[in-house]
């Protein structure tokens, strides 16, 4: 399977240990972590452990979150990708779409560009039949991206670590033609 691919403005590649500083900047920002369901990180060692766990997911499941890099500058601005989740919200064998970006890169369309790129990757490269996502119901920007821009269907709401989350999915046959 590929270990990198591109969209119009972004390069997606596997996370590397050298991405720890950029990922720590992301995950230590309270605004970035507001709807994530975990506290901001306080030590870069936590970030290194997370990257190691993600790299193990590449081995175990063939996929995981990847670094998002601006093609124009080479700057790592966050992560995006599909993560295999065996069981969540009563569903099994989920390929969960997710993304997170440094605050200075919000409101530039990178969330939608990443989500669409990963939906395409999941269906075209991985030959998945279903892609899921879940988001805190108060995260209006992500709800808009998933539901209105990417065409994912809201299936239900559920509690995840005390937060009310909306569960979305899109099936291969529901994917809009472009």
Helices and strands as residue ranges (DSSP letters): E 4-6, E 10-14, G 17-19, H 20-27, H 44-61, E 65-70, E 76-88, E 91-101, G 103-105, H 110-124, E 130-136, H 140-143, I 144-149, E 153-160, E 163-171, G 172-174
